[in-house]
């Protein structure tokens, strides 16, 4: 007779809650259990919604990323999902069979042009200014509002940040302060890519306004508190209109051509199938971990190039690499920025005689505001069995002594 948790014949739990280790065949059945059937007993998962406020980058995503040991509220991390009562510390002894390092990025990626207008407080409800596909210095704006050409990237930065993270850090498993069980490049042990996990890429369209809304909410909220707003394109510039050769104004045509965002799905299944193709790494031999001792699984920076790029993709202002503060301001290059010379000649819609052709000079801004959106997850997971009562003594006296099971000291030797 079984009732819920009183069912002691569940194979994956038998080592902890079922028969005594002396029962015939029980130890063999545990050690020969298929790796895919071994349960994930403990895990910590971070969900990071981009962009991350730049002030949190060095502390949370600096030279050491500590997913397992950090508390359940981490600066710059949107949510922390954990199976631990206290992160990184076991309540019960555990026979570890394997581990996993998982990273999954936003499933879709796409970029759309728009304009960045500031301050948003100067744009009253029902009076959204013209947001043209081409912005010139002649564009008339509401009083007090300035506008800069902008780009909104969705999912792009999350995917790239995750890829650079895996190539910037080593995965290290250190026990009891000095015993190192694993030290490998994270990209070689991690299972990561986009959620789509497709070998090839596909494309589709999404409602762009949804992403605009989420990005504006993210940037305007603390701790970023950006004073501006991303405006989708609502007009196409068709040229200039003028009454003389010395003055000019823009001429626009309303448009809804930018209502949808072209997105790409997949294409990076497990980093292009060049590294770990399995979601979990099986240990050469099971390792017995004792309760109460922190599990030292950490990511340690080992490649400055990839680390710097990861931090730029995460940060709301490219980690200080741009001229922006609350957002990224991209220039053409060092010392090359701002408006063009007012020498782009353009034929106008002339109001003079048909025989008279008027050409005016216009200028455009070459700087670009970059606004980011999307999310990724980073997780460390442990596969194994909880060890209760007489099992701890049995494993120590028999399996460890006979070399069937390791301890941190023997596994690291």
N, C-alpha and C positions, 0 to 999 in steps of 0.2 A: 504494500500500500504506500502510495507517495502523495504528498501534498506540497506543491511548490518547492521551497528550499529544502524540504526534508528528503527530496529525491537524491540519494547518495550515489546513484549509479550513473550519473552523467560523466562520461569519460574525461572531459576536460577539467572536471572538478574533483575527480576521485582522489588525487594525490593530497588534496587539502581537507576534504570533508567526508571522504569515503572510508574504504577499508584500511586496515592497518598495513604497514609496509611488509609485514611478515606473511601476509596472505599470498598463496601461490599465484604467480604470474602477474601480480599487480605492478611491481617495479618494472618488469619487462614491457608491460603494456604502456606505461607512462613514458619510458625512454624511447620506445618505438613509435610513439604517436606521430602521425603525419604533421609536418611543419605547418601546413595550412590550417590544421585543426587545433593547433595550440592557440589559446585565447590571448587577446591583448588585455593584459591585466591593468597596466598603468599607462597613462598618456597625458601630455599637455599640448594643447593646440592654441596657437595665436592666430587671430584674424586681424589683419592690418588693412585699414581703409585709407587709401591714399588721397591726398598727400599727408605725410607726417609732418607736424610742426617742427621746424628746423631745430628748435631748442631741445628736442628730445632725441635727435639723431645720434649724437656722440655717446649719450648715456645708454640707450637701448640697443643701438645698432653700431656700436663702436668696435673696439678691438676684441671684444668678447660678447657673444650673443648667448644668453643663458635662458633658454626656453624652459628647461626643466626645473631650475632652482628658483627662478623669480617668483614673487608672489602673484596672486590672482588679479592684481591691478597693476598694469605696467604702463608707464608714460609712453605715448605714441602707439600703443596697441589697443585696438578697439574693443576686443573681447578676448578673454582667456578661458578656455574650456579645459577642465582638468578632472581627472579621476582621483587625484590625491586629496587627502584631508589637509596635509601640508605639502606643498609642491616639492617633489624631489626626494621625499623621505618615506620609506616604506613603513607601514604599520605592522606588517607581518613578514617573516622571512620568505624569500622568493627564489625559486629555481628558474633562472632566466635561460630561455632557449634561443632567443634572438631579439633584434631591435629594428626599429624603422625610423628613418628621417624623411619626412614627407613635406613637399612644398607644392602647392597648387595655386596657379594664378587665375585671374579673371578669364572666363572662356572666350570672350569676344574682344577684339581689338579694332579700333578705328579712330580717325582724326577728322575734325571738321573745322573750317575757318569761321571766324566771328570777329567781334570787336570787344575790347575791354573798356568800359566806361567808368569814370570815377569823378566825384563820389556818387555812390548809389543813392544817397540821401537827397541829391539834387534832382532826381528823376521821380516826379510824382506819379501816383497811380493814374493810369489812363493817358499818360503822356510819354510813352517810351519813344526815344529819339530814333531817327533813321539810323539803321545799322547796315551800311552798304558793303557789297563784296569788295569794292575798291574804295579806300578812304584817302582823300586828298586833303591838302592843307586848305582847300577852298570849301570843304564841307561845313555847312552851317550847323552848329550844335546849340543845345539849350544853354542858357546862362550858367556859368560855373562848372560845366561838364567838359572834361577832356576825354578823348577817345584814342585808343591805340589798336592797331591790327592785332588780332589774337588767334590762338589755336587752342582747341580743346582736345586733349588726348584721352581716350577711354581705354583702359586695359593695357595700353602700350607700356606705361611706366611700371605697372605691377609685374608684367611679364619680364621686362628687362631687369628690374631690380632683383627679382628672384633668380634669374639666370646668373647675374653677376655675384649675388650672394653665395650661390653654390660653388662658384669658382674662386671666391675670395677667401673662404674659410676652410679650415680643417675641422673635421668632426673628431673630438677627443673624448674618450671615456676613461676617467681617472677615478679609482676607488681607494679609499683609506689614505688619501693625501698623496701617495707615492706610487701606487700600482696603476700602470696605464694598460688598459685592455685593448683599446682601439685608437689608432691615430691615422686617419686617411683623409684625403681631400673630400670635402662634403659632396662634390659632384660625382664622386666614385661610389659613394655608399647611399646617396639619397635617391628617392623616387620622386621626380618632380617634372612639371610641365603644366600645360593648361588643363582645365577641367575636362575639356573636350577629349583630350588624349587620342586624337586622330592621327594616323600616319600621314595623311594628306590634309590640306587646308580646304575649307569651304567658305562661302560668302553668303551674306544676307543683308537685310536692312532693318534698322531699329528706329523707333521714335526718338529723334534727337532731343526733343524738349525734356524728356525724362532725365537724360544725363545732364543736361544744362541745369536743371533744377537741383539735382543732387550735388553737383560741383559747386554751384553758387551757395548752397546751404553749408557745405563743408568749409569753404573759404571764409564765409562771413561769420561763422561761429568761432568762439574762443577754442583754442588759444591762437589761431591764425588771425582772425578778426580783420580780414581784408576789407578796405573801405569801398572797393569797386564791385563791379558785376560783369559777368560775361553776357554779352548780348548776341543772340543768334542773328544771322543775316536775314533781313526783311526787305531789302531793296537791292536791285542791280543798277550799277552806275552805267548809263548809256552814253555819257559824254558831258560836254560843257555847254552852257548857254551864256550868251554875252550880248551886251548892247554896244560894246566898243572893244577895241583891241587891247585895252589895258585892264579891264576888269572881267571877271568870269565867275560863274556859279555852277555847281554840279547839277546834272539832270538825271533823275532816277526813274526806275520802273519797279513797281511792287513785285515781289516774288515769294513763292513758297518752295522754291527749288531746294532749299536746305533744311526742310522739315525732317528728312530722314538721314540717318548716319549709315554709311556703308561699313560693315564690319566683317572681319575675317575670323573664322573659328578654327581652333586646333592648329596642327602643323608642328607642334613641339612635343610630341608624345615622348615622355621620359627623355627629355633633352636630346631629341633626335636619335634615340636608340644608340647612344655612344657610351653610356655608363651603366648604372645599375638598372636592370630591366625587371627586377622583382621588388615588390613593395616592402619586403622585410629581408634583413640580412640574418642568416642562421649562423649561430656561433659554432665553432669547431666542436666544442663540448659544452654542455650546460654549465652555467656558473651559479653558485649559491651566493645570494646576497642576503645580508643580515638586516633585520629591521632596525630603524633608528639611525642608520648611517646614510648621509646624503649620497644620492646617485650622481656622480660627477660627469654627466654628459653635457658637453659644452661645444660651442662653435668658436674657434680661435682664428683671428685674422692671420693670413699668411701671404696675401697678395695685395699690395697697396693699390695697384692699378684697378683691379676689379672692385675693391672696397670703396674707392673714391667714386666710381661710377654708380655703384649700388646706392651710396648715400645721396648722390645727386638725383637719381630717379625717385628715391623715396621722399625727398625734401620738398616742401612747398616753394622754396626759392633756390632749388638746385644746390643746397648746402653752401650758400654764399658764393657760388661760382658765377652768379650773374649779378646784374645791377639791381635786381629786385630785392624787396624786403619781405612783403607778405606773399609775393608771387614771383615767378621766374620771368625775368625780362631778358630775352635773347637778342644779342646784337650780331651783326655780320662777323665782326672780329674785333680784336683789340684796336681801339682808336678808329674803327669804322662803324659808325652808327648814326642814328637820327635821320633827318629828312634828306631827300635827294636835293641836288641843285634845282632851282625852278627853271629848268631848261628842257623839260619833256614837252615838245611842241604837240599841240592837239588841235585838230580842226573843230570848230564850234558850230552850234546851231545858230547861225548868224541871223540877226533881225534886220540887217542892211540889205542893200540891193543884191540880187542873185549873182551879179557879176563880181561882187566883192567877197573874197574869201578871207575870213578872220582866223588867225592862228593865235592861240594863247599858250603861255607856259604854265604848266602845273607841276606840283611836287607831291611826293608820297613819302610816308614814314617807312623806313626800312627796319625798324625795331619790331619785335614780336613778343607779345605777352603769351606765356605758355601756362595753361591751367590743366591740372591732372585729375583723373578720376579712375576708380577701379579698386580692387582689393586682391589680396593673396593670403593664403594660410601657410603657416609654418608649424610643424608638429614633430615631437619626438615620442615614440611609442615603444613599449616593452612587452614582448611576448614571453609567457612562461606560466608557472604554476605557483600558487600560494602554498607555503609549507607550514602545516599546523602540527601541534602535539608531537607524537613519536617520530614523525617523518624527519624533523630536523636532526635528531640524534642518529637516526638510521642512515641518512644521507652522509652525515659527517663521519660516522664510524665505518661505514661500508663503502659507499660510492666514491667519496673523496679519497679515502685511504687506498682504494683500488684503482684510482686514476680514471674512473668513469665520469665523475663530476669535478669541475674545477672550483676553486675559490679565487677571489681577486688576486691573491698572491701567486697561486700556481698558474693561473691563466696568463699573468703578465710576465712570468719567468721564461 
